[in-house]
Amino acid sequence: MNAEQTRLQEQNAQKVNWLKWGPYLSERQWGTVREDYSNNGDAWNYITHDMARSKAYRWGEEGIAGISDDQQELCLSLALWNGQDPILKERLFGLTNSEGNHGEDVKELYYYLDSTPTHSYFKMLYKYPQAAYPYQQLLDENRRRSKLEPEYELIDTGLFDHDNYFDVFVEYAKQNEEDLLIQYTICNRSQQTATLHVLPQLWYRNTWQENSGIIKPEMLYQGENTLLLRSALLGNYYCYADGNTDILFTENETNNRRLYNANNTTPYVKDGINNRVVHNDTAAVNPKQEGTKAAFWYQITVPAQGSMVIRLRLSKNKQASPFQDFDSLMKLRQTEADEFYTDNQASITNEDERLVQRQAWAGMLWSKQYYTYNVKRWLDGDPGEPIPPNSRKQSRNNRWQHFLAEDVLSMPDKWEYPWFAAWDLAFHCITFSAIDAGFAKKQLRLLVGVNYIHPNGQLPAYEWDFSDVNPPVHALASWHVYEIDRDISGKGDLVFLEEIFQKLLLNFTWWVNRKDSEGNNIFEGGFLGLDNIGVFNRSAPVPGGGFLEQADGTSWMAMYALNMMRIAMELALYNPAYETMAIKFAEHFLYIAGSIANIGEESLGLWDDQDGFYYDVLRKPDCTWDRLRLRTLVGLIPMFAVSIFDEARWKNLPKLTARLDWFMQQRPDLVELVSRWKDKSGDEQHLFSLLRGHRMKLLLRRMLDTNEFLSDYGIRSVSKIYEKHPFNYYLNGADYSVKYTPAESDTDMFGGNSNWRGPIWMPINYLLISSLQRFHEYYTDDFKVEYPTGSGQYSTLAGIADALSQRLKAIFLRNDQGERAVFGGHPKLNHDPHFKDYILFHEYFHGDTGKGLGASHQTGWTGLIALL
């Protein structure tokens, strides 16, 4: 057992809290719902990037390469100044949803390079231009560009063309759970000597302003580059700085004068350090050298193509010689991180694959964030503040007044999505389980805990609208995590599985009661996370009335029923009481499956024999209906509803098998149509699925066709046939058109930069691959499909799953020309030694070229590549 595995055992056994400190600081707190106290719900404009340096937040903090304790009482992050910028570079800059031509987007270059699960060692890189940062240029050019043009990024400005920039590497290592080593390595990539101001900043989150009962913490200068940090919650900490530095003090209080032309509560406010460094305003910082925010101010001159190192130490205990063992400890933790990943990557022989996988996990681990949000208090307003108008009571999330989060959560990313999303988090947990199953299980428990799940059983979707609906993948993730954990540890965590199952019973019932409007086991679902995927905006009512019978909503529910059945079967092997629950979900699955094939008296199903594909059905107010023959991945999602059971376990559940035998006699129409659970394969496996072999072959014929879904880089979200010949549907005199758009969205139907009308999305591809692997367990090597369609070559389902995995990996791995598709052909990103091996795990990818698109740091569910 390596050192990091030992730490994980100590953490999971609650012997040592190695996760007391971590990269829990957001990269953007401004523009979030939590900080929005406006009357109209305009979060993006209530606190802007320009306001952020002067505004004390209420719910969280932000910073570059930042860390905090697990309650975000005390924060530390990096600020920089190149002598040219109008402000300190304290936080990342990006465009809001209305400013970007494809929605919100961070306009910085930074990379998460490494982290162990306990954050005993973690590292990132921030690239900082030596010329003035082009804030206005980025804003103006993106506003000028249409949706038919690509986003204008920082690297497009030319500031990095001649290497006039700094690479700032930030490394953290833990001596113990409350003793952190902090190292900044500043590399001047330019041919000329360059000066840089480096300001590691510490501050306390302002919780005393809203609660008079809290004792205000303080930072005090102790001489010899030492700070004493005192708070009632954390007790005393000491921060030591190495080398020649000044220390600046102010308060983490809002600059009311600048923002609101009102009086300040103190002469020393949040942006005081910015004003001292950038504007030489000596009155902006406290000469008494005390406050709630402080910075070590290093002014360094870095030789051409040279580097310099700055070291800090943050410790619970006094250190007589804080830097005596610094270098050896830092090196030891780096070595232990290497040992941990060497063991985890033992089966991978390709060095480039190891690099990509390790950075994918690093992105996941760096994207943990402390998240606190008390919806009732947010609606009511804070104590001591003006009472909000009554209209606030009807603002977003008003039905979630029970919601109260104070936890470290896995985020999609920490700039564009600095808040959790239910289905994103489920996929995150699958990836986490391979390196830290304990954290994955804790995350899954949180979402179904009483502080999160609604009393009616709904899971909160995401911060902008908890009441929206994400696909029900929590049970799937819980089962995957259970299996991966069992395979690694040798023992299944039945307590975790049982706890999750009990909570998900409530959620499953909510789905049945709220999303099956006709009581026919066909589910509308609505948004379901797939922005822009359909003919209509699925977050809004169907134009002119009526409703959609959704192939994906119904298939997600069939999958949900199978996942719950599988969990109940596992639990029934140890507690027979669960066998009746397995029966319940088996029958529910069969009824849903039957409804997909045959809805109501019209014998109208979502399956179309003519095309060999699943389609949505539009039910109109006049009781007529239309099948919307648009081929998207909505029609592939029925493949996800598949589960395999081995004969040994099957025989140990006699009540279940007897009931299903009875059911088969009563409803042979359902059983014969959708499942082969009664028959054993040659490998002694039983199959439950929405598809039997014939329909699956028809679906795969479409999916594996390069003229439709199959790209060199995975499965597209919309068939490519609509590139030249868009799909048109006419309703009430309006033409609703859908075309294949392989890159950024060209429609305003749904906000942000999400696009499901062509690009490749990692979570859907992961589920397709996983489903093919399950089907292969039953059908074995005897079952082969043409791959690609029209090639005359045939492959097993397992072989196709492997081939799809290779296509997805080709997005990130170097090709024969030494280039990575994710970089979109950019010569500097592909060939410059200081760029070419730093990977970004984007939100989605160009359907034809594999170029990274959307949120550039959404390692969250794109981190699933680590498992492929």
Helices and strands as residue ranges (DSSP letters): H 3-12, E 21-22, H 43-46, H 49-52, E 64-69, E 74-81, E 94-95, E 105-106, E 109-115, E 121-129, H 135-144, G 154-157, E 165-176, E 179-188, E 194-204, E 218-221, E 226-231, E 235-241, E 246-250, H 256-260, H 272-279, G 282-284, E 290-291, E 293-302, E 307-315, H 326-344, H 351-366, E 368-374, H 375-380, G 390-394, E 404-410, H 422-432, H 437-447, H 474-489, H 494-515, E 547-549, H 551-572, G 576-578, H 579-597, E 607-608, E 613-614, E 616-619, E 625-628, G 633-635, G 637-640, E 642-646, H 647-651, H 654-666, H 668-674, E 685-689, H 693-703, E 710-711, E 714-715, G 720-722, E 727-731, E 734-738, H 762-779, G 780-782, E 784-786, E 794-796, H 797-809, G 821-823, H 827-831, E 844-845, E 852-853, H 859-862, G 863-867
